[in-house]
Amino acid sequence: MIQTRPVRGVVPVLATPFTREGDIDEPALRRLVESLVTLDIGGLWVLGTGSEDMNLSFAKRLQVARTVTGVNAGRVPLILGAAFFAMEDILAFVEETQDLEFDAYHVMPYHFLLGFDRLARFYEDIANACSRPLWMYTSANWSKPFTPDFVARMKPHPNIAGVKFSTKNAVDMLSVIDMAEEGFQVITAVASQFYACLGMGSQAHTSSLGSALPKAMMEIYDHFQAGRLAEAREAQRKLNAFLKAWPKRLKEDNFLQAAQEKFILSLRGICLPHVSSYYAEVNEEEKKTIQELLVQYGYGG
């Protein structure tokens, strides 16, 4: 097994800033990475679904990878996304990025109807081709949900270093979290269930909200780690109430929260509030609502 640094705590799914023309906004991307790595985060999850990876070209993903790894310069663990629909693109991306400084790749299989034997072959082929460790990644929102049995089947591969296991199924979540050990890490996901995942033993948690409001996520983690469970629960409840009050249109149109999160980042002077082509942006009424909610819940003006 190729060892990777342990990932602990809040792991932001890195947003991808865009210019008005839809290009990668490199200065904004640098500002975002710098603003995060100076905090006590557990790492960076780069080019994930919250990064709008499925709507980024090969060239744009490569640009993001080069920019982010350069700014991070090894300061925090960095897991780089290499998920494409075509296997040849995955392997080409691996080839193009092998000289960059990061800890591991992550890949989600964007193929809902593949059977588990084919998914096993999918990951084996990638892991065998990678000069860096590979993380598996599952979410019922985007791909075939992994079962605990499938994770256990893949865990012994010498170049599979872990799994991001995103699910609302608490029983499966607990089963997979219990598989974590030296040489195989488990990361959980979804901002609204951070406290619950910590309670089940999760050591690290990803969220796209971690890019926009990292301190709101870190508050839950810090209280939990200090044994202040009542305070951690209250911080989670506050965050959940804040998220529940967000404008509904964007959830229905985009599913992703990228538009809301980038608007919050724009208020902090990090990036413009633009999203990639087929996603809707925050309108003026929604901007006003989000600003009011940030003040109401104490997350900044």
Phi and psi in degrees as a GROMACS rama.xvg file:
@    title "Ramachandran Plot"
@    xaxis  label "Phi"
@    yaxis  label "Psi"
@TYPE xy
-80.6681  117.783  ILE-2
-74.3529  143.812  GLN-3
-122.626  159.801  THR-4
-63.4125  143.133  ARG-5
-66.496  140.426  PRO-6
-107.205  122.636  VAL-7
-135.081  141.246  ARG-8
89.1888  -148.335  GLY-9
-83.533  126.343  VAL-10
-120.44  96.6633  VAL-11
-62.1026  135.587  PRO-12
-80.6605  114.04  VAL-13
-69.7013  123.593  LEU-14
-67.0285  155.494  ALA-15
-110.662  104.217  THR-16
-72.5117  144  PRO-17
-124.742  153.288  PHE-18
-79.6097  173.631  THR-19
-60.5159  -28.6455  ARG-20
-84.4661  -4.00307  GLU-21
92.4329  7.67485  GLY-22
-83.1522  162.029  ASP-23
-66.5193  126.678  ILE-24
-89.4108  90.6147  ASP-25
-63.0098  -43.5242  GLU-26
-59.7155  -40.337  PRO-27
-67.021  -39.1986  ALA-28
-62.6687  -40.9771  LEU-29
-63.9236  -42.6028  ARG-30
-61.644  -41.7851  ARG-31
-63.6158  -48.4167  LEU-32
-61.0128  -44.9892  VAL-33
-62.8476  -38.9256  GLU-34
-65.736  -29.2115  SER-35
-85.9212  -43.757  LEU-36
-72.5273  -14.7329  VAL-37
-80.9766  -8.95532  THR-38
-91.5735  172.426  LEU-39
-89.4434  59.6359  ASP-40
-85.9778  163.994  ILE-41
-87.8125  -13.6185  GLY-42
158.345  -173.724  GLY-43
-127.258  132.381  LEU-44
-104.862  104.472  TRP-45
-104.826  139.252  VAL-46
58.9452  50.247  LEU-47
-98.4623  -172.298  GLY-48
-63.8568  -36.8773  THR-49
-68.4451  -12.8279  GLY-50
-88.0026  2.11669  SER-51
64.2948  34.0923  GLU-52
-59.6543  -33.8373  ASP-53
-67.555  -14.847  MET-54
-112.843  20.6882  ASN-55
-112.077  135.311  LEU-56
-68.3683  167.255  SER-57
-56.7704  -45.8404  PHE-58
-64.2808  -40.2613  ALA-59
-68.5084  -38.0793  LYS-60
-64.8011  -39.9043  ARG-61
-64.8583  -37.9996  LEU-62
-63.3212  -43.7958  GLN-63
-61.4512  -46.3939  VAL-64
-59.574  -45.1154  ALA-65
-67.3014  -40.7175  ARG-66
-66.9899  -49.4566  THR-67
-66.2723  -44.9345  VAL-68
-64.961  -34.3936  THR-69
-65.5181  -43.0567  GLY-70
-70.661  -43.5588  VAL-71
-64.3685  -42.511  ASN-72
50.6825  39.428  ALA-73
79.0907  6.65587  GLY-74
-66.9525  -38.3651  ARG-75
-129.443  155.663  VAL-76
-55.2019  135.926  PRO-77
-129.314  120.396  LEU-78
-108.388  118.01  ILE-79
-101.194  127.656  LEU-80
-76.0211  137.926  GLY-81
-136.716  35.1767  ALA-82
-90.1402  117.753  ALA-83
-129.828  161.371  PHE-84
-68.1492  -36.9127  PHE-85
-94.0395  131.072  ALA-86
-58.9838  -37.0068  MET-87
-63.7732  -31.6505  GLU-88
-71.0407  -39.7318  ASP-89
-58.3947  -49.3285  ILE-90
-68.8248  -34.3607  LEU-91
-66.9447  -38.9965  ALA-92
-66.1207  -41.0371  PHE-93
-58.7898  -43.4184  VAL-94
-63.5672  -42.1385  GLU-95
-72.0354  -22.1802  GLU-96
-108.785  2.82476  THR-97
-64.355  -21.8525  GLN-98
-92.3757  -0.337947  ASP-99
-80.1556  164.131  LEU-100
-97.6089  105.109  GLU-101
-158.957  173.127  PHE-102
-93.333  -39.5875  ASP-103
-164.686  167.045  ALA-104
-98.4605  155.165  TYR-105
-126.985  145.833  HIS-106
-141.608  126.478  VAL-107
-101.023  135.1  MET-108
-83.7765  105.547  PRO-109
-79.6776  57.5024  TYR-110
-144.304  96.3688  HIS-111
-64.0795  -29.4832  PHE-112
-103.421  4.16162  LEU-113
-66.9461  140.592  LEU-114
-77.4196  168.044  GLY-115
-68.4678  -27.8996  PHE-116
-64.5585  -40.1454  ASP-117
-72.3603  -35.8371  ARG-118
-64.8538  -36.1466  LEU-119
-62.7655  -44.4367  ALA-120
-63.5278  -40.5783  ARG-121
-54.8621  -52.2275  PHE-122
-71.9479  -35.6163  TYR-123
-62.8316  -42.5659  GLU-124
-63.0338  -41.1783  ASP-125
-70.3895  -47.7854  ILE-126
-59.4409  -37.9985  ALA-127
-69.0797  -25.4605  ASN-128
-91.4275  -13.8336  ALA-129
-87.408  136.884  CYS-130
-85.8518  -5.66466  SER-131
-118.049  158.423  ARG-132
-61.4392  156.921  PRO-133
-119.431  134.119  LEU-134
-102.459  133.692  TRP-135
-79.355  161.966  MET-136
-151.464  123.516  TYR-137
-133.293  140.674  THR-138
-156.531  128.611  SER-139
-63.9094  -16.1426  ALA-140
-70.9586  -22.4496  ASN-141
-130.094  -18.4126  TRP-142
-155.815  178.537  SER-143
-62.6203  125.731  LYS-144
-64.8962  133.376  PRO-145
-77.1507  145.259  PHE-146
-93.3223  158.286  THR-147
-56.5641  -35.2728  PRO-148
-62.7694  -37.8802  ASP-149
-67.6844  -42.2903  PHE-150
-60.6443  -44.1885  VAL-151
-62.6863  -34.7316  ALA-152
-65.8444  -38.7558  ARG-153
-87.1357  -22.0725  MET-154
-53.2633  -38.2572  LYS-155
-70.4039  -11.8519  PRO-156
-57.8379  131.441  HIS-157
-65.2524  -17.0119  PRO-158
-115.804  15.3268  ASN-159
-101.797  113.854  ILE-160
-96.5361  -11.5322  ALA-161
171.536  -173.883  GLY-162
-145.409  137.726  VAL-163
-93.622  115.947  LYS-164
-114.899  100.825  PHE-165
-107.095  114.439  SER-166
-159.518  158.203  THR-167
-96.0311  -1.15523  LYS-168
-82.5189  100.96  ASN-169
-64.8103  -34.0619  ALA-170
-65.7094  -47.6757  VAL-171
-64.5617  -39.0879  ASP-172
-58.8115  -47.968  MET-173
-61.9912  -41.2202  LEU-174
-60.7307  -41.4126  SER-175
-75.7484  -40.4508  VAL-176
-56.5127  -37.5459  ILE-177
-68.5089  -12.2866  ASP-178
-81.4675  -12.0572  MET-179
-63.0368  137.177  ALA-180
-163.104  176.771  GLU-181
-58.3345  125.655  GLU-182
94.8941  -7.85646  GLY-183
-148.499  110.98  PHE-184
-102.831  154.609  GLN-185
-127.504  125.787  VAL-186
-114.317  135.7  ILE-187
-100.841  -179.884  THR-188
-152.947  171.137  ALA-189
87.0668  114.19  VAL-190
-56.8397  -38.5075  ALA-191
-71.3861  -11.9521  SER-192
-120.536  25.0838  GLN-193
-60.0116  -51.3762  PHE-194
-59.4889  -42.8695  TYR-195
-62.3008  -40.6676  ALA-196
-67.2994  -39.3111  CYS-197
-60.7845  -40.8604  LEU-198
-63.3769  -27.2743  GLY-199
-86.032  -2.40162  MET-200
107.625  5.3999  GLY-201
-62.4186  136.769  SER-202
-98.0466  -15.59  GLN-203
-151.428  149.352  ALA-204
-143.612  130.462  HIS-205
-100.79  151.783  THR-206
-165.083  137.777  SER-207
-66.0128  -27.1884  SER-208
-62.5338  -22.8306  LEU-209
-63.4408  -22.209  GLY-210
-74.1101  -43.2461  SER-211
-84.5841  -40.5957  ALA-212
-133.279  63.2258  LEU-213
-60.6835  -35.8427  PRO-214
-69.2306  -27.8605  LYS-215
-66.4133  -37.8446  ALA-216
-72.5757  -41.7753  MET-217
-65.8946  -29.2273  MET-218
-60.3896  -43.131  GLU-219
-62.278  -47.4616  ILE-220
-64.0486  -46.1289  TYR-221
-63.971  -42.6741  ASP-222
-61.402  -44.0616  HIS-223
-63.0297  -46.7251  PHE-224
-63.4385  -29.7281  GLN-225
-85.2515  0.0716263  ALA-226
81.9574  9.87501  GLY-227
-89.6142  73.5502  ARG-228
-68.1653  -37.7074  LEU-229
-62.7449  -41.9011  ALA-230
-67.1606  -38.0732  GLU-231
-64.2821  -43.0527  ALA-232
-62.1575  -42.6247  ARG-233
-64.9897  -39.732  GLU-234
-63.6474  -38.041  ALA-235
-67.2397  -43.3629  GLN-236
-62.7046  -39.7022  ARG-237
-63.2408  -45.3451  LYS-238
-62.5676  -42.0382  LEU-239
-64.6995  -39.2941  ASN-240
-65.1845  -40.1859  ALA-241
-59.6731  -48.1654  PHE-242
-66.5812  -37.6755  LEU-243
-64.7157  -27.85  LYS-244
-85.2611  -3.54308  ALA-245
-61.7146  152.708  TRP-246
-54.9519  136.78  PRO-247
-79.4896  -27.7632  LYS-248
-57.0992  -43.8574  ARG-249
-67.6044  -34.6063  LEU-250
-63.0458  -41.3961  LYS-251
-70.6792  -37.1409  GLU-252
-80.3054  -44.1289  ASP-253
-104.85  -27.7394  ASN-254
63.9431  -57.7077  PHE-255
-56.9091  152.978  LEU-256
-99.2066  16.37  GLN-257
-59.0097  -39.3898  ALA-258
-64.2623  -46.8042  ALA-259
-63.9736  -43.3108  GLN-260
-67.74  -38.1511  GLU-261
-70.4336  -32.0643  LYS-262
-63.4856  -42.5226  PHE-263
-60.7268  -42.262  ILE-264
-62.9405  -35.3292  LEU-265
-65.8949  -34.2293  SER-266
-65.1718  -26.7253  LEU-267
-90.5513  1.67613  ARG-268
76.327  20.3042  GLY-269
-86.147  -48.6674  ILE-270
-153.617  171.537  CYS-271
-77.8365  160.224  LEU-272
-86.8152  28.2847  PRO-273
-87.6705  144.369  HIS-274
-116.881  169.477  VAL-275
-74.9432  161.143  SER-276
-32.1424  -60.1219  SER-277
-88.1977  6.23208  TYR-278
-93.9094  147.657  TYR-279
-81.1933  147.686  ALA-280
-100.421  165.454  GLU-281
-70.9343  128.685  VAL-282
-88.2026  176.191  ASN-283
-63.0874  -40.2737  GLU-284
-64.28  -41.0876  GLU-285
-67.6324  -37.466  GLU-286
-58.6352  -45.293  LYS-287
-61.3024  -43.3898  LYS-288
-62.1309  -45.637  THR-289
-64.5141  -41.4798  ILE-290
-61.2343  -41.8194  GLN-291
-64.4863  -39.514  GLU-292
-67.3678  -37.6903  LEU-293
-60.5482  -40.7887  LEU-294
-71.21  -44.825  VAL-295
-57.7283  -41.4608  GLN-296
-96.2282  3.47808  TYR-297
77.7541  26.9924  GLY-298
-101.32  14.504  TYR-299
106.039  160.756  GLY-300
